[in-house]
Amino acid sequence: MLYRDFGKTGLKVSAIGLGTWNIGNQWGEIDENTALATVHAALDHGVNIIDTAESYGIPSGLSEERLGRALKGKRDQVHIITKVGRWGRRSGQTVPMTTVDMVRLCVHASLYRLRTDYIDVLLCHEGKIEDPSVYLEAFELLKQQGTIGSYGISTDKPEVLERFNAQGTCSVVELDYSLLNRKPEKTMLPYCQAHGIAVVARGPLGKGLLSGKYSTDTVFTDTVRSEWYDTDAEREKLHSKLAKIERLKSVVSPGEAMVRQAIQFVTAHECQPITIPGAKSPAQAAMNAQAGDATLTPGDRTALISLLKGDTVEAKLPAAV
C-alpha cells in the first residue's frame, strides 16, 4: 500500500481508504457479520483511513454504528472521516444546523455511534451551503477542545469550497471524481493543490459501473442507484456512461483489472488524492485495497481518457507502475 501526506492535517494515510456507505443497507441488505468483516479486511490490506457519515445507513447512523463495532480494539489503527449536516434528510425532518450547539450535538452523537472520543477529520455534509459560518465556528471550537483533528467539507462546487476556505482553515475536501466524472480537474483539484487542501475522492468506481459488470439490461434496485431511472435525463446519462465502459472493455477486462485501472486513475492525479471505494464484502474491500500498491503513469491516464472519448487505442494499456 502506498501512503501519502494528507495535506496540512499532519496525517500519513493510505492511498486507498474504505467508504462505509455500502455497509449500512442503502446499497442492498448486508448482514452485521459481513459488514464488520468488510472493515477488518480493509485494515488487513493496509487501509488506515475510513470514511463515513451520520446519515449513512438504513436506519440512519447504521454505518457509523457498524464501523464503531468493527473498530473495537482497533481504533488506534485507523483515521476516521465522518460528516455532519444531513441527519434526518431522508425522513424529511433534518436537524436545523443553525447554531454552534446544534452542530456540536450532531458531532457528539457521531462520537457515540463510532464508540470513540475523537474524530480525525470532520466534514460539513451540506455541499451547496451558502453560509458556512456556523459550521466553521463549531468546527474550530471542537478542534480547540481536541474532539476533532482537522476539518473540511464534502462538496462538488468550487464556489462552496472557496466560501468554506475563506479564512484558509479548510484542510480536507471530499468530492466526486472518477474516469466517468473528470469535472474536478478543471477547478477543484487545482484549487486544492494551490491551497494545500487534502483531497478525498469518492465514487472512483462510478457507483460500481467501472467494475464493468453491468450493461443496459441491468436493473438496479438498491435505494441509491434506483434513482438513475427517475427521469429520462437520468436514464440517458446512465446509458452514456455504460457506452463509455463498453469502450473501456475493449482494452481492459471487466472485474479486478478494470477496478484496479479505475482506482489508480484517480490516485495518479498530480494533486495526490486518496480515494475511498465502498465495499459490501471482505473480498471487495481486499480487491480495492490491493489497487493501492501502485498508480498509473501519465501516459496510461491519457490513454484511458482518450479511450473513453472514443479515440482508438491499439493495444492493452500498460501495467500500472
C-alpha positions in Angstrom: 0.0 0.0 0.0 1.2 3.5 -0.9 0.9 6.1 1.9 0.7 9.8 1.5 0.9 13.0 3.4 -2.7 14.2 3.9 -2.5 17.8 3.0 -1.9 20.0 6.1 -3.5 17.6 8.6 -0.3 16.0 9.6 -1.7 12.6 8.9 0.0 9.9 6.8 -2.7 7.9 5.1 -3.2 5.0 2.7 -3.8 6.0 -0.9 -6.9 3.7 -0.7 -9.3 4.2 2.1 -12.7 2.5 2.7 -16.1 4.1 2.2 -18.7 2.7 4.5 -21.9 4.0 2.9 -22.2 0.5 1.5 -22.2 -1.4 4.8 -25.4 0.4 6.0 -28.0 -1.4 3.8 -28.6 1.5 1.4 -26.8 -0.4 -1.4 -28.8 -3.6 -0.6 -29.0 -5.6 2.6 -25.8 -6.7 4.3 -25.7 -8.6 7.5 -23.8 -7.5 10.6 -21.0 -10.1 10.4 -20.3 -9.3 6.8 -20.2 -5.6 7.4 -17.7 -6.0 10.2 -15.6 -8.5 8.3 -15.5 -6.0 5.4 -14.0 -3.3 7.6 -11.5 -5.8 9.0 -10.4 -7.0 5.5 -9.7 -3.4 4.5 -7.5 -2.9 7.6 -5.7 -6.2 7.0 -4.7 -5.0 3.5 -3.2 -1.7 4.7 -6.1 0.7 4.7 -5.7 3.2 7.6 -8.4 5.8 6.7 -12.1 5.1 6.7 -14.9 7.4 5.6 -18.5 7.5 6.9 -21.3 10.0 7.8 -24.0 10.4 10.3 -26.7 9.9 7.7 -25.3 6.7 6.1 -27.5 3.7 6.6 -31.0 2.4 7.0 -31.8 3.3 9.7 -29.7 6.5 9.6 -26.4 6.1 11.6 -26.1 2.4 10.9 -22.9 2.7 9.0 -21.3 4.7 11.9 -22.6 2.2 14.4 -21.2 -0.8 12.5 -17.9 0.9 12.0 -17.7 1.6 15.7 -18.3 -2.0 16.5 -15.8 -3.2 13.8 -13.1 -0.9 15.3 -13.4 -2.2 18.8 -9.8 -2.7 20.0 -8.6 -1.4 16.6 -9.3 2.4 16.9 -5.6 3.3 17.1 -5.0 1.6 13.7 -7.2 3.9 11.7 -8.1 7.5 10.9 -11.8 8.3 10.8 -13.5 10.8 8.5 -17.2 11.5 9.2 -19.7 14.1 8.1 -22.5 16.0 9.7 -25.3 18.1 8.3 -27.8 15.7 6.8 -29.3 13.9 9.7 -32.9 13.1 9.1 -32.8 14.3 5.5 -34.4 11.1 4.0 -37.2 11.2 6.5 -38.0 14.8 5.8 -37.0 16.4 9.2 -33.4 17.5 9.2 -31.7 18.8 12.3 -31.5 22.6 11.9 -27.8 23.4 11.8 -28.4 27.0 12.8 -26.3 27.2 16.0 -22.9 26.0 17.2 -24.7 23.9 19.8 -26.7 22.1 17.1 -23.5 21.2 15.2 -21.9 20.0 18.4 -25.0 17.9 19.2 -24.6 16.0 15.9 -20.9 15.5 16.4 -21.4 14.1 19.9 -24.0 11.7 18.5 -21.4 10.6 15.9 -18.8 10.0 18.6 -21.3 7.8 20.5 -22.2 5.7 17.4 -18.5 5.4 16.5 -17.5 4.4 20.1 -14.7 6.9 20.1 -13.8 10.2 21.9 -12.2 11.9 18.9 -12.7 12.2 15.1 -9.7 12.6 12.9 -11.4 14.6 10.1 -14.8 16.2 10.4 -16.6 17.3 7.2 -19.6 19.6 6.6 -22.1 17.4 4.6 -24.0 20.4 3.1 -22.4 20.5 -0.3 -24.4 23.5 -1.5 -24.3 25.6 1.6 -24.4 29.4 1.1 -23.2 30.5 4.6 -20.9 28.0 6.4 -20.1 30.3 9.3 -21.9 28.2 11.9 -20.0 25.1 10.9 -16.7 27.0 10.8 -17.3 28.4 14.3 -18.4 25.0 15.7 -15.6 23.1 14.0 -13.0 25.5 15.3 -14.3 25.0 18.9 -14.3 21.3 18.5 -10.8 21.4 17.2 -9.7 23.5 20.2 -11.3 21.0 22.6 -9.4 18.1 20.9 -12.7 16.5 19.8 -11.6 16.7 16.1 -8.2 16.8 14.5 -8.9 18.6 11.2 -12.0 19.7 9.3 -13.3 20.4 5.8 -16.3 20.0 3.6 -17.8 17.5 1.2 -18.8 19.4 -2.0 -18.5 19.3 -5.8 -19.0 23.0 -6.2 -15.9 25.3 -6.4 -17.7 28.4 -5.1 -18.8 26.5 -2.0 -15.3 25.3 -1.3 -14.0 28.8 -1.6 -16.5 30.1 0.8 -15.7 27.4 3.3 -12.0 28.1 2.9 -12.4 31.9 3.2 -10.1 32.0 6.3 -7.7 29.4 5.0 -8.9 26.9 7.6 -10.3 24.1 5.3 -7.9 21.1 5.5 -9.8 18.5 3.6 -12.4 18.4 0.7 -14.3 15.3 -0.3 -15.5 15.3 -3.9 -16.8 13.0 -6.7 -14.0 12.1 -9.1 -13.6 9.2 -11.5 -12.9 8.3 -15.1 -16.6 9.0 -15.6 -16.6 12.3 -13.9 -13.5 14.4 -14.5 -15.1 17.8 -13.8 -12.9 18.4 -10.7 -9.8 18.5 -12.8 -10.9 21.9 -14.2 -11.1 23.9 -11.0 -11.5 21.9 -7.8 -8.3 19.9 -7.9 -6.0 22.8 -8.9 -7.6 24.9 -6.1 -6.9 22.2 -3.5 -3.4 21.8 -4.8 -2.7 25.5 -4.6 -4.1 25.8 -1.0 -2.7 22.6 0.5 -6.1 21.0 0.9 -6.1 17.2 1.1 -8.5 15.6 -1.5 -10.7 12.6 -0.7 -12.1 11.3 -4.0 -15.4 9.5 -3.5 -17.0 7.4 -6.3 -13.8 6.2 -8.0 -15.8 3.3 -9.5 -18.7 5.4 -10.6 -21.0 3.7 -8.1 -19.9 0.3 -9.3 -20.2 0.9 -13.0 -16.4 0.9 -13.5 -16.3 -2.7 -12.4 -17.5 -3.5 -15.9 -20.1 -5.9 -14.6 -23.2 -4.1 -15.8 -25.0 -3.4 -19.0 -28.1 -1.6 -20.3 -30.1 -4.7 -19.3 -29.1 -4.3 -15.7 -31.8 -3.0 -13.3 -30.5 -1.5 -10.1 -32.9 -1.9 -7.2 -30.9 -0.5 -4.3 -32.0 2.8 -2.8 -29.0 4.7 -4.2 -28.8 3.6 -7.8 -32.5 3.1 -8.4 -32.6 6.9 -8.7 -31.0 6.5 -12.1 -34.4 5.7 -13.5 -36.3 8.6 -12.1 -36.2 10.7 -15.3 -35.5 10.3 -19.0 -32.4 12.5 -18.5 -31.1 10.3 -15.7 -31.6 7.2 -17.8 -29.9 8.7 -20.8 -26.9 9.7 -18.6 -26.7 6.1 -17.3 -26.7 4.7 -20.9 -24.0 7.2 -21.9 -21.8 6.0 -19.0 -22.4 2.4 -19.9 -21.4 3.1 -23.5 -18.1 4.5 -22.3 -17.5 1.5 -20.2 -18.1 -0.8 -23.2 -15.3 1.1 -25.0 -13.1 0.5 -21.9 -13.8 -3.2 -22.0 -12.1 -3.4 -25.4 -8.7 -3.0 -23.7 -9.3 -3.7 -20.0 -11.0 -6.8 -18.7 -14.1 -6.3 -16.5 -13.7 -7.2 -12.9 -10.5 -6.8 -10.9 -8.4 -5.4 -13.8 -10.9 -2.7 -14.5 -11.4 -1.8 -10.9 -7.6 -1.5 -10.5 -7.3 0.8 -13.5 -10.2 3.0 -12.4 -8.9 3.4 -8.8 -5.4 4.0 -9.9 -6.5 6.6 -12.5 -7.8 8.6 -9.5 -4.8 8.2 -7.2 -2.4 9.1 -10.0 -3.6 12.7 -10.4 -0.8 15.2 -9.6 -2.7 16.6 -6.5 -2.1 13.2 -4.8 -5.7 12.4 -3.8 -6.7 9.4 -1.8 -9.8 7.6 -2.7 -12.5 5.7 -0.7 -14.2 3.0 -2.8 -17.0 1.3 -0.9 -17.4 -2.4 -0.4 -20.1 -4.9 0.7 -17.8 -7.9 1.3 -14.3 -8.7 2.6 -13.3 -9.8 -1.0 -14.3 -6.4 -2.4 -12.5 -4.5 0.3 -9.4 -6.5 -0.3 -9.5 -6.1 -4.1 -10.0 -2.3 -3.8 -7.1 -2.0 -1.3 -4.7 -4.0 -3.4 -5.1 -1.3 -6.1 -3.2 0.9 -3.6 0.2 -0.7 -4.3 0.8 1.5 -7.4 -0.5 4.3 -9.6 -0.8 4.8 -13.3 1.8 6.6 -15.4 0.7 9.9 -17.0 0.7 8.1 -20.3 -1.7 5.4 -19.0 -4.0 8.1 -17.7 -4.0 9.8 -21.1 -4.7 6.5 -22.9 -7.7 5.9 -20.6 -9.1 9.4 -21.2 -8.7 9.0 -25.0 -10.4 5.6 -25.0 -13.5 6.9 -23.1 -13.7 9.8 -25.6 -14.0 7.3 -28.4 -10.4 7.5 -29.7 -8.7 4.4 -31.0 -6.4 2.6 -28.6 -4.4 -0.1 -30.5 -3.3 -2.3 -27.6 -4.0 -3.0 -24.0 -2.9 -0.4 -21.5 0.5 -0.9 -19.9 0.5 -2.4 -16.4 0.4 0.0 -13.5 3.7 1.0 -12.0 
